[in-house]
Amino acid sequence: MPKTTPADLSLELGVPQKRIRDFLRARHGLLPPGTTRWELDDVGADEVRSALADPSGSIATWTLEPGDTVRRRAIHRAFGGQQQGGISTPVRLPHDILIFTDPEAGARYGYDAHEGLREDGSYSYTGEGQIGDHRFVRGNLAILNSADAGRTLRLLRTRGVDATYVGAFTLDDPAYRLEVIPDMKGNPRTGIIFNLVPLDAQVAMLPAYGSAADQPEDAFVDFAATPRTWSPPDYSDVVLPGTVTSQIVTERTVTRVEFELQSDFGNWLTAQGTPPRRLPLRAGSVVIEPDVFVKDRAWIVEAKRSTARGYVRTAIGQVLDYAHVAERAGQRLTPVILLPGMPEPDLVDLIARLGIVLVVRDGDDGFRVEPVN
């Protein structure tokens, strides 16, 4: 018979797990060495119920902690909410929205191509609706309005009848994007992909974005030891036609200035006899990849389309992170920032002080390397 855990009892009783663990330690002492959590038989569980049950029926509060695994039906028994679908808005949790994701099941319908943990640490989550274009109704509308309503998004990864609490999230900016995704019959339709960012979560439990397989955190060398073939990105401007549903009207133009810069830089490197490569890297729970890897120069490159301060500051943080992760994978590489022109003098000085090489466009086809001071 399955044992009862403090997580199970916290759902049932509506009390924090810390209070339950404190009661158990006071009654039974510390856990034996090598034991990581309390697992109670019926007698032990009833002992906790008798001591901590609240007969007043007070308003429910969220009590699970990241990493807790419980039966999904126990969650709905404690808080209510929709038991079918991926988005639940329990009446007894007015400040929370529960989001359930099953990456394995979603992969059968092609959802994994647009879901998962992204390089920047955000999580892409597909909205609800199995047939036809997604609309901002019911659960989708609740998520869209969650930040303004002060509601926390609580993400749970399901497998069979169990649900594991990943943690608390909120909406990123932008809050969502639209993608062409398949419906349950394989027909293309417009899907809402929400952009979630963690507040307090164990994101290592989530798969990487775009069908990337789960990998152990120590698999750095597997990614860094095998550079991939680089090809110039398509830098023609892409206009995605406006999509109109009953509640969605959008038109997006994606500029490719940065891609053009990368493409010209790659051609210049090739002409110099130092062709570029790709270098995916495992970084904690995600896979990250610099814009360009130049093996023959030991360069790891981040490109930005503008010399504005905000772009340069972002590039500095990104390229130093790439170099840090690459070093953990056994490759000592020089961080390089690629820009379309020279930034402000104080930024040039900052880049040099940090040991970063600056490469700027020099004419239509050439590039100039600014040495580190």
Buried (B, 14 or more C-beta within 10 A) or exposed (E): EEEBBBBBBBBBBBBBBEBBBEBBEEEEEEBEEEEEEBBBEEEBBEBBEEBBEEEEEEEBBBBBBBBBBBBBEBBBEBBBBBEEEBBBBBEEBEEBBBBBBBBEEBBEBBBBBBBBBBBEBBBBBBBBBEEEBBBBEBBBBBBBBBBEEEBBBBBBBBEEEEBBBBBBBBBBEEBBBBBEBBBEEEEEBBBBBBBBBBEEBBBBBBBBBEBBEEBEEEEBEEBBEEBEEBEBBEBEEEEBEEBEBEBBEBEEEEEBEBBBBBBBBBBBBEEEEBBBBBBBBBBEBBBBBBBBBBBEBEBBBBBBBBBBEEBBBEBBEBBBBBBEBBBBBEBEBBBBBBBBEBBEEEBBEBBBEEEBBBBBBEEEEEBEEBEBE
